[in-house]
Amino acid sequence: DYAARLTTVLSGSEFQASVALLGPKADEWARDGLLYQPFPEVSRPWYHYHLWQALQQAGYGTDFVSEGVLRGARLGGGTLRYGSRSYDTLLVMDVVSLEPETAEAIARFGEAGGRVVFVGRSPDRAAGLKESAEADRRVKEAVARLLLSRAGGAVVVPAPSRGLLPPGDYTRGALPDGARRELLRWVVATMPRLGVEPDVQVAAPHEDVGLVHHRAGDREVFFLANASRTEARDVEARFLTGDRRPWRWDPETGTRAPMPFAARPDTLALHLEPLESLLLVFDSPETASADSAPATDAAPPRPARPGRDWLPVVAQWEVDLHPASGAPFHRRIPQLFDLSLAADDPDIAGFGGVALYRAEFDWTDETRTVLGLGAVQGVSAVRLNGKDLGTRWWGRHLYDARGALAKGRNVLEIEVTTTLGNRMRSLKANPVAQGWAWWFPPIPMGLAGPVQLMKPGE
């Protein structure tokens, strides 16, 4: 339901971007050939496939564009228009080679008042060998003319620092946290200095919180997500939406509710739990009424609030593992752990599918009614003494155990549905699986705990 509702909203609206990104595709082809997409084997420069995320985190709507788009775009009023898209800023990322026609199109955009930012360096030669001397001359002349023009805002800026990344080319995969922070620092320091205004003014951008901006008629639609699996994030942002009223549309339940605000309806203080997302819709005051809300479904149980005075559930665990392919198997474990770390048990280390954890424990304290699962890598569903406590796939895996927890003997069942990355890594004889999975390290998987019971929060 969540995916269907969110897809309907986003596909029925228009993505908004004012910053265009041009990467060194001709250089990439010349050096590396055709790379594997959407996960290229190598990224040169190291930030080529990552800078867009830092821009989005800082509130800048961003699109990748090709040389063909630039050559076919229309110019007007300092903007680059292609189809329904319109950009006032072009970032050219460490590009060495351009088609002459592309370099001349970029020059025309800058001379017409558009903002062109050459990151790291400016292009100085053409792609290919045909009539290369003449083609190189055209590229150099177009770039030089643009940089000397008084009409535009063309500039060369230093590339983002590599931070603690090791020397050499960066291969595919998630960037280390330090490199992600460095990219975001570069964006926050560079873009305002160049006069580039964000679509959303984020007070303190964080590398875990991304956002996108869509538009549907008079409605402004924003989707935010916290990518951290373990930490909640607080965001204060000003959305340039005037007097439109903010509503929270909940794709999980199909309901919507007004978002509280203080002095201004376009300035909000937001809290996102681990892996939580938020769909914000700003409606005009005339149409933002409760009777125009989408049809609602029955809301599932909401996550319990964190409490206090934790006590662990001490028990031996019986685990039935049902891999996505192959026969199910069973393990008895005295203590919960990350399945990917089971180096001496390849079936466990390479597991992907549904794991059912079962434990029996004695309990006497009826005041501790919030059940916390600790670290969970996957989607959890809990039954306590036969009562279904719900499902959690984002946020902290907390459950309200009132009405289920009993004095004496209790039976706890926790079903965890995992992703299949480790499973694909384990299929060494399957070339298709290895084509997708050879490059990433083992992914934390399963229920690592600790499972605890606590008193409800105040």
N, C-alpha and C positions, 0 to 999 in steps of 0.2 A: 504493500500500500504506500509506504514511504516513497519508494523509488518511482512508482507510477504517478503519484501526485506531484512530486518535485519535478519529474520530467515534463509533465503536462504544463506546469507553470513556466519553466525555463524554455521549453521548446515553443511555447506560445507567445514568447516575448523576444525582444531584440537585444542582443548583447551590446553593451556600450563600451567604447574604447576611444581614447584620444591620442594614445601613444602607439606608434608602429615600430616594430623591431625587425631589422634586417640582419640576418646572420651571414657568415662567410660560406655560403653553400658551394660556390664555384671552387673556392680553396679547399673545401672539404672533399669534393669529388676528386680534385687533382691529387690530393694527398692520400685519401683513404678509400676512394671509390664509393659505391653505394652502401650506405650504412643501414643497419637494422633499425627499423622504426616500429613503434614509437620509443624504443630504448636503444639509441645508438651506442655502438661499442666504445666510442671515444668522443670526447667533447673538447673541441679546440676552437676558440679559447675555452678555458675550463668552465666559464659561466654561461656559455652559449645557450644551453638548454635549461638554465636555472634563473637567469636574471628576471624573466617575466614574473616568477613567483614573488620575488622581493618587491617588484613594482606593484603587484596586486596587493601584497600585504600592507604597503604604504598608501593604498587608496588610489593608485593609478590604473585605470582601465587600459589593458595592453593587448595588442594583436601581433602575431608574426605576419610578415608580408614577404612576398617573393619579388624577384626582379621583374617578373611579368606584371605583377600588380602595380609596381611603381611606374612601369612604362605605359600601362593602360589607364592610369588614374587621371582624373580631372582636377584642375587647379582652380582655386577661387577663394579670395579673402584670407589668404594665408593657410588654407587647409588643403589636404590631399584627400580626394573623394574617390571611392571605388565602390560601386553598387550603393548599398545603404550606409556604408561605413564612411566616417570622416575623421581624419587625424590632423592635429596641428603640430605634432612633434614626431620626428623620425630619429630613432637611435640606430646607428650603424656599428655593429659590434666587431671590432678588430678585423674588418674586411680588407683584404689586400687586392683582390681581383674583382672587377665589375665589367659587364658588357658596356661598351661605350654609350649605347643608347640609355642604359640605366643611369650611368653617371650624369649624363646630360639632363635626364628627367629629374634627378635629385637636385641638380643645380637650378633648374627652372623653379622647382618647388621652393627652395631657399630664397631665390631672387624675388619670388612673389610674396615673400613675407613669412614663409613657413620656417619652423625651427628644425635644424639639422644638427645632430650631435654625433660626431665621430668618436667612438669610444676606443681608447688605446692608440689608434692611429687613423690616418685617412688613406683611402685606396690610392694606388699609384700605378696600376697596370690593368690590362684587359685579360679576360679569360680566353684561353685557346691560343693557337699558333697562327691562325690565318691572318695575314697582313698585320702581324703583331706589332710592328713598329708604329704604324699609323694608328692602330687601335689603342696602344699604350698612350700615344700622344693625346688622343681625344679624351681619355680618362683623366690624365694629369691636368689638361687644360680646364676641363669642366670643374674638377675639384678645386683647383687653384682659383678659378674665377669665382666660385661660390665662397671660398674662405675670404676673398678680398672684397666681396660685395658688401655694400653698406645697407642694402635693402633687407637682407635676411639676418637670421641669428645663428649662422653656422659657426661651429666651434669644435675643437679637438680637446677632449678631456682625458685624464689618466684612467686606465682600466681599473676595475675593482682589484684590491689586493687579494692575493691568494691566502692570506692569513696563515694558518698552520697546515694547509694542504702540502703534501710532499711535492718535490720538484718533478717535472715531467708532465706528460699529458694526463688529464683526468679521465678515467674510464667510467662507464655508466654505473648508475646506482644513486642512492640517496646521498646528498652532500652531508658531510659531517656538520654538527651543530655550529662549530666555530666558523666554517665557511658560509653557512647560511646567515649567521649574524653579520659577517663581514659584508655580504652582498646587501643586506638590509641597511647597514650603516652607510654604505656607498650611496644607495638610493636616497636616503634621508638627507645626506649631506650635499649631494650633487643636484638633484632635481629642483629644489627650491632656489638654489643659486643660479640656475639657468632660467628661472622664471616659469617653470612648468607647474601648473596648478593641478592638484589631485582632484579626482571625482568625489572622494570622501576624505575629509580631514581627520585623520586618526591621531589622537594625542600622543600615544606612545606605541607605535607599531611593534608587533612581536612576530618573530619568524614562524611561530606555530599557527597564527591566525591569518587565514586568507579570506578574501572577499571578491565577489563579482557583482557587477551592476547590470541589470536588464531594464528595459522599458516596455510597457504594454499600454498603448494609448496614453491616458493621463496618469497611469500608475507608474511609480518608480519602484523597482523590485531589487532587493539586495539579498544575496545569499552569503552567509559567513559560516566558517567552520574552524574548529580548533583541532589541529592535527595531532596534538599531544595525546598519547595513550594514558598518561599518568597524572598530568597537571591541569588544573583549571586555569583559565585565563580571563582577566578583566580587560575590557576595551571601552574607551570613551571616544566617541566619534561624532563628527558633525556631517550629516548628509545634506547635500545642497539641494534640498527639496522644498524650500520656502515654507508655506503654512500648511502643507499637506500633513495629514495625521498618520502616525505610524501604527501599524497592526502587525501582530505576530501571527503568521499563518503556520500551522503545525502540520507538516506533511505526514506525520506519524498517526495522527488522530483524525485529520480532516476538519479540525476546528480552527477558529481564529479568535483573537482577543486583542483589545487595544493595548499598545505598549505604553507603560508609564513614562512620563518625561517631566522635567522640572520647569525651567523657564521657557524653553523653546521646543517645539515639536520635532525640529530637525537635529537636535543634539541629545544623544542617548548614552547612558552608562550601561554596558552589557556585561553579563557574566556567562561564560561558556565552560561547562564541565568537560572533562576529558572526552575527546571525540564527539562532542556535541556540535550540532549545526543549528543555524537560525535562519529562517526565511522571513525577512522584513518587507512589508509592502506599505508604501506611502500613498494614501488616497487623498483626493481633494476633500475639504471639509464637507462639501455638499453630498458627496457619494459615500463617505466613510461612515456608514451607519450599520447598526447591527443587523438590520433586516436585509442587507445586501451580502451578508456573509455566505460562504459556500456551505453546502449541505454538510451536516456533521454526522459522524459515526460514533458509536459508543467508545469512549476513551478507555485505553488499556490502563492497568494500574500504573501510577506514576512512581518513579524511583523514590525510595525512602530517603529521608535526610540523614546525613552523618550524625552520629551520636557521640557518646562518651563512655569511659570505663569499659574498655574492651576486655573480653576474656576469650581465649582460644577454644576452638572445638578440637579436642584431643581424640583422635581415632585413627584406626587403620583403614586405608581406602582400598575398595575393590573397584577396578576400572575395566569396563568393557569398551573396547576400541573397535569402531566400525569404519575402516578406511573407505575412501571414495571408490576404490577398486580393490578387489582381493577379498580374502576371507577375514571375518572378524576374529579378534583374539582378546585375551584377558591378561591383566597383570594385577598383582597385589602389591601395594606400595605402603610403607610405613609413614611416608611424609610426602607432601605435595612438592612438585618441582616443575620447572620449565622442560617440557618434553624434548625440545630440540637439543638439550644438553646431555641426553642419554647416550654418550659415546659408546658404551659397551652394549647397547641394545639398538641395532639399526632399525628394527621395526618401529620402535618408539621414536627415535630421532627423525625418521623419515615419515612420520605419521601426518596424514591430512584427512579429515573426515569428521565423524561425530564420536566424542568420547563421553561415556556415562560414568561419572564418579559416584560411588555409593559408600556411605559410612553410617555406622550406628554409634550413638554416644548417649551418655547419661547426663541429665541436666536437672538442676534444682532451683535456679534463680529465674523466676518468672518476670522479673523487671527488665531483663535484657532481651528485647524483642526485635531489635534490628540486626539482621543477618548480613554480614559483609564477607564477600568472597576474596578480598585482597586482589592480587594481580591475576587478571583473566585475559588471555590472548585468544579472543574469539567471542562468539555470541553465547551467553549463558541463559539457561532456563532451569528453574529450581522447583523441586517438590519436597515438602517437609511433612512427614507422616501422611503421605498420600495427597496432601493439599497443594495445588498448583499456586506458587507464589509469583509467577510472572516470568518475563523475559527481559534481558538487558543486552543491548548491543552498542550502547555508548554510555559515557559517564562512568560513575563509580558503580560497581556491581553490588548494590545494596538492596535488601528485600525486607519488607515488613512481615515479621513472623508471627504477629498476633493472631490468635485463633488456630495456629498450627503447632507452635512449640508447646511441648508437654513436660510436666514433671516426670522424671524417670527416664525410660528408654525412648530415644528418638531415632528415626530413620531419615537420613538426608540424602537426596539424589540431586546431582548437579549435571546437567547435560551441556557440554561445550562443543559448539560447531566451529571448526577451525577453517582457515584458508588452506590452499593446496600447494603453497610454495615449497615446503619441505618434502612433500610427497613427490613433486616433480623432480626435485634435486636427487631424490633417491632412485629414480628410474634411469639408471645409467645406460641401459640398453635401448632406451626409447629416444631416438634422435629428435623428435618433435618436443618432448618434455625438456631435453637438455638444451635445445635451441632457445627456450624461454628462461631456463632456470640455472644455467651453468655459472652465471656471473655474480649472483648474490649470495651472501653468507647465510648460514642457518637463521631462520626466523623464529623468535620466541613463540611458543605454542602451548595451548592448553591452560589448565588451572594450576597456577603456582602458589596461590594463597598468600598469607595465611587466612583460613576461614575462621571468623570470629563472631561472637554475639556481643552486643553492647546495648546500653540504655538509650532510649530515644533522646535526640537533641532537645534543648530547651526551646 
